[in-house]
Amino acid sequence: MKIAAAQLTCAPSGVPANAARAAALAVAAREQGAELVVFPEFTLTGYELAALAADPGLWTGADDPRLDPLRSAGIATAVNVALPTGGRRPAIATLVHDADGAHVTTYLKQHLYEQERGVFVPGGADGRFELGGIRFSLGICFDNHFPELLGRAAADGCRVHLASSLYGTGGGIEERAAVHPGIAEEHGLYVVLANHVGPAGPWTGCGGAAVWGPGGKLLAEADDRTPSVVTVDVMS
């Protein structure tokens, strides 16, 4: 199976605009033969915490019609959003839809990072799904810094870990380069990292969407400038 990692520059708090940008990348991934594409943290809004705290209109459920451009792209997608929870605070969540647009699973970020803790509620369960005979695990940015989460994924038979993240220029470049090949090597997983490129709330995304093989070898990597996708064949 061929899998794609995407990087994009988000319009701040622009859900329809970002859905269209992500859908264009999803189509590009499909045209390159990919069956699944994973997107960065806060795909539909960018990392705009103040806006997300103030405006529930920016929160997005799995059946939100603003996701229609992605659901109709003809490829399975893993898209990160602020998800309504029925309370005053949303969760940070990855929504997975199959190539026909059907909802497969939702994963809620378990390990909130610093300023996120006052805005969002954490999840309490690991994210799993199967596609094309391959078992996938899900992690969102800071989640990927907790080895026990990845250890559970490997023990549960996962072959591929999808990481929706935001790593910025500066220290984020080194973090990105250390964490993900380490996961791949230690836990024997393919690691597929989606990242922002360019302005991303208070940061500047460093790009470098990438895929590492189970031994930690870098298999594909995007540049640090351009919204794009990279694709890799993974073995079950």
N, C-alpha and C positions, 0 to 999 in steps of 0.2 A: 504493500500500500504506500502511496505517495502522500506525504503530509507537508503542509506549508506553515511557516511562521511569518506573520505580517508585522510591519512597522508602519505607523502613520502619524501624521501631524493633525491633531484634533482642533476643530473650531471650538473655542471656549463655550461650554454649555449649549452647544448647537446640536441637539439630538438628530434632527432630520439631515443636516449637512454631514454629520459624522457617519450616520447610517449609510448615506450615499457614497461617502469616501471608502468606507469599509466594504460596501458591496462591490465597488469597482475593483478593489484588491482581491476580493473573493472570486470574482469572475476571472481575474488574471491568474489566480492560483488554479482554478478549474481548468483553464485553457492550457496550463502547464502540466496537466494530468493529475493534480492533487485531488484527493477525495475528502480532505478535512483541512481547514485553516483555523489557526488560533490567533486571537487579537490581543492587544495590550490591556492593561488595567484601565478601567473607565474609558472603554472604546467610544462610547456615545456622547461623553461630555467633556473629556479631558479631566485632569486632576484639579477640579474646581470645588474644593471642599466647602467654602463659604456658600457658594451658590447651591450646592447639593443639600446643605443643611437648611437653607431658607426656602427652597422651592421644590415641593413634592412633584410638581409637574415634570421635573427632570428625572424622576425615578421611573424605572422601566421593568415591567413584568414580562414573562415569557411569551404572552399572547399580545403584547402591545403592537398595534398596527404600524408603529414607526419602525419596527424590525422587519417589515415586509420586504424591503429591498434586499436584505440579507437572507431572509428565508426563501426568497425566490431566485437566489443566485446559482442554484443547481449544485451546491457543494455543502457538506456538513460544516458547521461553524461553531466555534467556541468564543463567545462575545461577553466581555465583562461590563457590568452595569451597576448602578445603584438600584437595589431591588426593594420595592415596598414590602414591609413586614407586617402590616396591620397596626403598627404603632407609630410613634412620633419620629422614630429613627429608622432609616433604611439599613440594609446590609450591603456589603460589597460582594457581588455574586457573578459567577460565570454561568451563562446560559448556553446549553448545548442543543443545537437543532440538527437533524439529519438533512440529507440532500433534498428531501421532499418538503422540508420546512416543518416537520413534526418535532415537538419538544421531546428531548431525550432525557436530560437531567439538569438540575440546578445545583451548583456548589456555592456555599457561603464561606467567605474568607474567615479562617479561624483565628489567625494571629494579626491583630490590627496594629498598625505602626503609629506610635506616638500620637500625633494630632488627630488621627482617625478615630481614636477611642472616644472622643467626645461627640462624634457625629454619627457613628455607625454602631450596630449591634454585631457581635461576633457570631460566626457559625459554630456548630458543635459536632459536625460529622464530616468524614472524609468524602471526597468526590470521586466517583467511579462511573465508567460506562464502557460498553463494548461496541466496536464498529469493525466490520470486515474481519471478524475473528480475532481482533486485537483488543486487549484490555488496557484502558487508559486511566490515569489518575490526573487530578487537577490541583493546582496550587496557584495562589495569587500573591505575587511579589514577596512580602515579608514571610509568608508561609514557607517559602523555599529555603529559608535560613534555619529551619527546624528539622534536624535529621530524622527525628522519630516519625514525622509525617511521611517522609520518603521511604523509611524502613517499612512502615505499614503497607505502603503501596507495593513495594517489591514482594513482601510476604503474601500479599493478596493476589499475586499473579499478574500484576500490571507489567506491561512491556514498554509503555510510552508515558512520560510525564509531560503535561502541558502547563507551561508557566506563563501566565498573563501578568506582565510586570511594568514598572516604570523605574528605569535606571537613568540617572542624569549624568551630565558631563562632570568632570572632576572625580570625586571618590566613587561615584556610581560605576564608572568604567572599570575600575579595579574589582569592585564587588561583583559585577556581572561576569567578569572573566574568571573569577575564582569559584564562585558558588556553583555554577551550572555544570562545568566539567567535573567538579568534585562529586556532585550528585550522580552523574552518569557513571563515574568510575566506581564509587563506593557501593551503589545499589544496583548496578547492572541494567540501568534504564536508558532508553533514548530520552533526551531532554530537549523539548521544543520551546524556545523562548521567544515570546512576542514583546516588543518594546515600543516606546514612543521615540520619535525622531523630531527634533526641533522643540519649540515652546510647549511646555506641559505644566500649566499652573505656575507654581513658584520655581520650577526647574526647567532645564533644557534637556530633553531626552537625547541620549547618546546613540540611539539607533542600535545597530548590531544585532538585529533579530537573527537567531541562529538555531542550529540543531547540532547536538553532540551525540555520538554513538555510545553504546553501553560501556566501552572502555575509557571514555572521556575524550576521545578524539573529536575534534571539530570537523563536521561534515559539510556545513554550509553556513555562510554568514553574509548578512547584508552590510551595506556601507553605513556611514554615520551622517548621511545627508538627505537621503531620498526615500519618500514613502514607497514601499515595495514589498514583495514576498520572496522568500527563498523556499525551495522545496527539496525534499529528500525521500528516498524510498526506505521504508523501515520493514524489517522482517519480523514475522510473528514468532 
